[in-house]
Amino acid sequence: MTVKEEEKRLLKRSGDFLETAKYQVNESFYDLAVFSLDQALELFLKAKVLTEGVDYPRTHSLRALLEMLSQLVPESKKSVVKGVLESYLLELGVLEDAYITSRYVMREFTKREAEKLTLAVKEIMKNVV
């Protein structure tokens, strides 16, 4: 598989997780929706790292992926990526926690939390181009 094909597959899977999160929110599966949002953003960021010509690391940390991306993008985009990282620091931490809690600790999310995190993920994806 070429890098372009892998990037395309990651973006497709990211979109699928985003759609899954919407369905899960509608069905009141908020904890699963937040996990899906984490996965959507993680795959999206890994695709963006590939776009910059670097293999993505085997990490689940959204903040680490954004930090790495901020070092890889052209100078004109660095402030945008760093701004996203700073603006959504809390939301990124909650999404990372959702990944861990989905496996090891039972943590319930509310509908409002899932909706706010959905908006945050969409905004991050829109701004990290």
Order of alpha helices (4+ residues) and beta strands (2+ residues): alpha-alpha-alpha-alpha-alpha-alpha
